[in-house]
Amino acid sequence: MASISQSFPTTFSEEMSKFPSEVAHNRYHFLKFETHKAWKEIESAGLKTDGSLGFAEHIGFRNSYGLPFVPYDMENDRPYTFLEIPLHVMDGTLTQYMGLESEEAFIRIKKFLKQNEHNSILSILWHNNEFTEYTHKSMKFMYIDVLEYINYLKIDDAKLN
């Protein structure tokens, strides 16, 4: 059973009913989930997208594919009804899991972006707490550098409807 908060033994649908507006998108915190269970919950909750398919331990393609896709329900031999938007780069991956200093982390991000600037839709997650003076101050500036590099490569942005 998947839930928005691991401390509450409820389903997405039950938790979503408590929000004042429609919830359409999901990302599992810490990227901890089992696809065969989570994708059923996501679909039954009526979510439109999920952005959890990525590695916490390193940057890159968890499913070896650079575009969003509709996951397939092998058990029922049909596609699910939501779009999976893979996660490729996460701030905590670089500093916590990979133990990189900001300069080396930025070099790795630049290399990944350059290698995948065509025929890919890349997802980058930067947590809001990285923009405060209480955490790695360099992470805020690295985020700005990443956005400037994306602009330099002329990589377009994609928006969810």
Phi and psi in degrees as GROMACS dihedral restraints (atoms count N, CA, C in turn):
[ dihedral_restraints ]
;  ai    aj    ak    al  type     phi  dphi    fc
    3     4     5     6     1   -94.3    20    10
    4     5     6     7     1   149.3    20    10
    6     7     8     9     1  -148.7    20    10
    7     8     9    10     1   161.4    20    10
    9    10    11    12     1   -63.8    20    10
   10    11    12    13     1   -39.0    20    10
   12    13    14    15     1  -123.0    20    10
   13    14    15    16     1   127.8    20    10
   15    16    17    18     1   -64.5    20    10
   16    17    18    19     1   -17.1    20    10
   18    19    20    21     1   -82.8    20    10
   19    20    21    22     1    -9.2    20    10
   21    22    23    24     1  -115.3    20    10
   22    23    24    25     1   118.7    20    10
   24    25    26    27     1   -80.4    20    10
   25    26    27    28     1    62.1    20    10
   27    28    29    30     1  -124.6    20    10
   28    29    30    31     1   171.6    20    10
   30    31    32    33     1   -93.3    20    10
   31    32    33    34     1   166.6    20    10
   33    34    35    36     1   -54.2    20    10
   34    35    36    37     1   -47.9    20    10
   36    37    38    39     1   -57.1    20    10
   37    38    39    40     1   -44.1    20    10
   39    40    41    42     1   -64.3    20    10
   40    41    42    43     1   -44.1    20    10
   42    43    44    45     1   -69.9    20    10
   43    44    45    46     1   -38.8    20    10
   45    46    47    48     1   -64.7    20    10
   46    47    48    49     1   -29.1    20    10
   48    49    50    51     1   -65.9    20    10
   49    50    51    52     1   -16.0    20    10
   51    52    53    54     1   -87.0    20    10
   52    53    54    55     1   -12.5    20    10
   54    55    56    57     1   -79.7    20    10
   55    56    57    58     1   145.5    20    10
   57    58    59    60     1   -74.3    20    10
   58    59    60    61     1   -16.5    20    10
   60    61    62    63     1  -133.5    20    10
   61    62    63    64     1   169.1    20    10
   63    64    65    66     1   -64.2    20    10
   64    65    66    67     1   138.9    20    10
   66    67    68    69     1  -106.3    20    10
   67    68    69    70     1   125.5    20    10
   69    70    71    72     1  -118.5    20    10
   70    71    72    73     1   -17.8    20    10
   72    73    74    75     1  -127.5    20    10
   73    74    75    76     1   152.0    20    10
   75    76    77    78     1  -138.6    20    10
   76    77    78    79     1   148.6    20    10
   78    79    80    81     1  -147.7    20    10
   79    80    81    82     1   127.1    20    10
   81    82    83    84     1   -73.5    20    10
   82    83    84    85     1   130.9    20    10
   84    85    86    87     1   -66.2    20    10
   85    86    87    88     1   141.0    20    10
   87    88    89    90     1    62.9    20    10
   88    89    90    91     1     4.5    20    10
   90    91    92    93     1    57.0    20    10
   91    92    93    94     1    30.6    20    10
   93    94    95    96     1   -96.1    20    10
   94    95    96    97     1   109.8    20    10
   96    97    98    99     1  -169.0    20    10
   97    98    99   100     1   160.9    20    10
   99   100   101   102     1  -109.9    20    10
  100   101   102   103     1   118.9    20    10
  102   103   104   105     1   -54.5    20    10
  103   104   105   106     1   -45.6    20    10
  105   106   107   108     1   -63.3    20    10
  106   107   108   109     1   -28.3    20    10
  108   109   110   111     1   -87.9    20    10
  109   110   111   112     1   -46.8    20    10
  111   112   113   114     1   -63.7    20    10
  112   113   114   115     1   -42.5    20    10
  114   115   116   117     1   -64.9    20    10
  115   116   117   118     1   -32.1    20    10
  117   118   119   120     1   -65.4    20    10
  118   119   120   121     1   -43.4    20    10
  120   121   122   123     1   -63.2    20    10
  121   122   123   124     1   -43.6    20    10
  123   124   125   126     1   -60.1    20    10
  124   125   126   127     1   -46.0    20    10
  126   127   128   129     1   -66.0    20    10
  127   128   129   130     1   -45.6    20    10
  129   130   131   132     1   -65.9    20    10
  130   131   132   133     1   -24.7    20    10
  132   133   134   135     1   -81.5    20    10
  133   134   135   136     1    -8.4    20    10
  135   136   137   138     1    78.3    20    10
  136   137   138   139     1    19.0    20    10
  138   139   140   141     1   -68.8    20    10
  139   140   141   142     1   151.4    20    10
  141   142   143   144     1   -93.1    20    10
  142   143   144   145     1   -33.4    20    10
  144   145   146   147     1  -142.9    20    10
  145   146   147   148     1   158.2    20    10
  147   148   149   150     1  -133.3    20    10
  148   149   150   151     1   142.1    20    10
  150   151   152   153     1  -125.6    20    10
  151   152   153   154     1    41.3    20    10
  153   154   155   156     1  -104.4    20    10
  154   155   156   157     1   -12.5    20    10
  156   157   158   159     1   -79.9    20    10
  157   158   159   160     1    90.2    20    10
  159   160   161   162     1  -159.9    20    10
  160   161   162   163     1   173.4    20    10
  162   163   164   165     1   -97.7    20    10
  163   164   165   166     1   137.1    20    10
  165   166   167   168     1   -79.2    20    10
  166   167   168   169     1   -29.7    20    10
  168   169   170   171     1   -82.8    20    10
  169   170   171   172     1   -23.5    20    10
  171   172   173   174     1  -158.2    20    10
  172   173   174   175     1   162.9    20    10
  174   175   176   177     1   -83.5    20    10
  175   176   177   178     1   158.7    20    10
  177   178   179   180     1   131.1    20    10
  178   179   180   181     1  -167.3    20    10
  180   181   182   183     1   -95.4    20    10
  181   182   183   184     1   112.8    20    10
  183   184   185   186     1   -71.8    20    10
  184   185   186   187     1   -31.1    20    10
  186   187   188   189     1  -111.3    20    10
  187   188   189   190     1    16.3    20    10
  189   190   191   192     1    59.2    20    10
  190   191   192   193     1    29.4    20    10
  192   193   194   195     1  -142.8    20    10
  193   194   195   196     1   135.2    20    10
  195   196   197   198     1   -96.6    20    10
  196   197   198   199     1    14.4    20    10
  198   199   200   201     1  -131.0    20    10
  199   200   201   202     1   153.8    20    10
  201   202   203   204     1   -60.0    20    10
  202   203   204   205     1   153.8    20    10
  204   205   206   207     1  -151.5    20    10
  205   206   207   208     1   162.6    20    10
  207   208   209   210     1   -94.0    20    10
  208   209   210   211     1   116.4    20    10
  210   211   212   213     1   -62.8    20    10
  211   212   213   214     1   156.4    20    10
  213   214   215   216     1  -107.3    20    10
  214   215   216   217     1   132.9    20    10
  216   217   218   219     1   -88.5    20    10
  217   218   219   220     1    96.7    20    10
  219   220   221   222     1   -64.3    20    10
  220   221   222   223     1   -35.8    20    10
  222   223   224   225     1   -63.1    20    10
  223   224   225   226     1   -38.7    20    10
  225   226   227   228     1  -106.1    20    10
  226   227   228   229     1     5.3    20    10
  228   229   230   231     1    52.0    20    10
  229   230   231   232     1    54.1    20    10
  231   232   233   234     1  -160.9    20    10
  232   233   234   235     1   158.3    20    10
  234   235   236   237     1   -74.2    20    10
  235   236   237   238     1   150.0    20    10
  237   238   239   240     1   -70.4    20    10
  238   239   240   241     1   174.4    20    10
  240   241   242   243     1  -104.1    20    10
  241   242   243   244     1    12.2    20    10
  243   244   245   246     1  -125.1    20    10
  244   245   246   247     1   165.1    20    10
  246   247   248   249     1  -102.9    20    10
  247   248   249   250     1   129.6    20    10
  249   250   251   252     1   -93.5    20    10
  250   251   252   253     1   123.2    20    10
  252   253   254   255     1  -111.6    20    10
  253   254   255   256     1    98.1    20    10
  255   256   257   258     1   -58.1    20    10
  256   257   258   259     1   147.4    20    10
  258   259   260   261     1   -97.0    20    10
  259   260   261   262     1   127.7    20    10
  261   262   263   264     1  -110.5    20    10
  262   263   264   265     1   -34.1    20    10
  264   265   266   267     1  -136.9    20    10
  265   266   267   268     1   129.4    20    10
  267   268   269   270     1  -131.9    20    10
  268   269   270   271     1   137.9    20    10
  270   271   272   273     1   -54.4    20    10
  271   272   273   274     1   -48.2    20    10
  273   274   275   276     1   -63.9    20    10
  274   275   276   277     1   -27.0    20    10
  276   277   278   279     1   -59.2    20    10
  277   278   279   280     1   -45.6    20    10
  279   280   281   282     1   -68.6    20    10
  280   281   282   283     1   -45.3    20    10
  282   283   284   285     1   -89.5    20    10
  283   284   285   286     1   -43.9    20    10
  285   286   287   288     1   -85.9    20    10
  286   287   288   289     1   -52.4    20    10
  288   289   290   291     1   -79.8    20    10
  289   290   291   292     1   -42.9    20    10
  291   292   293   294     1   -90.6    20    10
  292   293   294   295     1   -15.7    20    10
  294   295   296   297     1    64.4    20    10
  295   296   297   298     1    32.1    20    10
  297   298   299   300     1   -88.1    20    10
  298   299   300   301     1   145.9    20    10
  300   301   302   303     1   -75.1    20    10
  301   302   303   304     1   159.7    20    10
  303   304   305   306     1   -59.3    20    10
  304   305   306   307     1   -36.9    20    10
  306   307   308   309     1   -64.4    20    10
  307   308   309   310     1   -46.4    20    10
  309   310   311   312     1   -67.4    20    10
  310   311   312   313     1   -38.0    20    10
  312   313   314   315     1   -60.8    20    10
  313   314   315   316     1   -44.1    20    10
  315   316   317   318     1   -64.3    20    10
  316   317   318   319     1   -39.4    20    10
  318   319   320   321     1   -60.0    20    10
  319   320   321   322     1   -43.5    20    10
  321   322   323   324     1   -64.9    20    10
  322   323   324   325     1   -42.0    20    10
  324   325   326   327     1   -63.6    20    10
  325   326   327   328     1   -46.0    20    10
  327   328   329   330     1   -58.4    20    10
  328   329   330   331     1   -44.1    20    10
  330   331   332   333     1   -61.3    20    10
  331   332   333   334     1   -45.4    20    10
  333   334   335   336     1   -62.6    20    10
  334   335   336   337     1   -46.1    20    10
  336   337   338   339     1   -62.3    20    10
  337   338   339   340     1   -43.7    20    10
  339   340   341   342     1   -63.7    20    10
  340   341   342   343     1   -42.5    20    10
  342   343   344   345     1   -66.6    20    10
  343   344   345   346     1   -23.0    20    10
  345   346   347   348     1  -124.6    20    10
  346   347   348   349     1    28.1    20    10
  348   349   350   351     1   -73.0    20    10
  349   350   351   352     1   -15.2    20    10
  351   352   353   354     1  -117.3    20    10
  352   353   354   355     1   146.4    20    10
  354   355   356   357     1    57.9    20    10
  355   356   357   358     1    32.8    20    10
  357   358   359   360     1  -142.4    20    10
  358   359   360   361     1   151.3    20    10
  360   361   362   363     1  -116.5    20    10
  361   362   363   364     1   111.4    20    10
  363   364   365   366     1  -100.4    20    10
  364   365   366   367     1   139.4    20    10
  366   367   368   369     1  -114.0    20    10
  367   368   369   370     1   128.1    20    10
  369   370   371   372     1  -122.7    20    10
  370   371   372   373     1   129.8    20    10
  372   373   374   375     1  -113.5    20    10
  373   374   375   376     1   119.8    20    10
  375   376   377   378     1  -122.8    20    10
  376   377   378   379     1   113.7    20    10
  378   379   380   381     1   -67.8    20    10
  379   380   381   382     1   145.2    20    10
  381   382   383   384     1   -62.7    20    10
  382   383   384   385     1   -26.5    20    10
  384   385   386   387     1   -69.2    20    10
  385   386   387   388     1   -13.5    20    10
  387   388   389   390     1   -77.0    20    10
  388   389   390   391     1    -4.8    20    10
  390   391   392   393     1  -102.1    20    10
  391   392   393   394     1    14.2    20    10
  393   394   395   396     1  -109.4    20    10
  394   395   396   397     1   167.7    20    10
  396   397   398   399     1   -80.3    20    10
  397   398   399   400     1    -1.6    20    10
  399   400   401   402     1   -89.2    20    10
  400   401   402   403     1    -8.9    20    10
  402   403   404   405     1  -120.1    20    10
  403   404   405   406     1  -162.0    20    10
  405   406   407   408     1   -60.0    20    10
  406   407   408   409     1   105.0    20    10
  408   409   410   411     1   -60.2    20    10
  409   410   411   412     1   -31.5    20    10
  411   412   413   414     1   -67.4    20    10
  412   413   414   415     1   -22.2    20    10
  414   415   416   417     1   -67.5    20    10
  415   416   417   418     1   -36.7    20    10
  417   418   419   420     1   -61.0    20    10
  418   419   420   421     1   -45.3    20    10
  420   421   422   423     1   -71.2    20    10
  421   422   423   424     1   -33.4    20    10
  423   424   425   426     1   -64.2    20    10
  424   425   426   427     1   -39.6    20    10
  426   427   428   429     1   -59.2    20    10
  427   428   429   430     1   -44.6    20    10
  429   430   431   432     1   -61.7    20    10
  430   431   432   433     1   -43.2    20    10
  432   433   434   435     1   -62.0    20    10
  433   434   435   436     1   -40.0    20    10
  435   436   437   438     1   -62.6    20    10
  436   437   438   439     1   -46.0    20    10
  438   439   440   441     1   -62.5    20    10
  439   440   441   442     1   -39.7    20    10
  441   442   443   444     1   -65.2    20    10
  442   443   444   445     1   -38.2    20    10
  444   445   446   447     1   -67.7    20    10
  445   446   447   448     1   -40.1    20    10
  447   448   449   450     1   -60.1    20    10
  448   449   450   451     1   -42.5    20    10
  450   451   452   453     1   -64.0    20    10
  451   452   453   454     1   -41.9    20    10
  453   454   455   456     1   -59.6    20    10
  454   455   456   457     1   -41.6    20    10
  456   457   458   459     1   -74.3    20    10
  457   458   459   460     1    -9.5    20    10
  459   460   461   462     1    62.8    20    10
  460   461   462   463     1    37.5    20    10
  462   463   464   465     1   -80.4    20    10
  463   464   465   466     1   125.0    20    10
  465   466   467   468     1   -74.8    20    10
  466   467   468   469     1   156.6    20    10
  468   469   470   471     1   -94.6    20    10
  469   470   471   472     1   156.2    20    10
  471   472   473   474     1  -119.3    20    10
  472   473   474   475     1   141.6    20    10
  474   475   476   477     1  -118.9    20    10
  475   476   477   478     1   143.7    20    10
  477   478   479   480     1   -84.4    20    10
  478   479   480   481     1   140.6    20    10
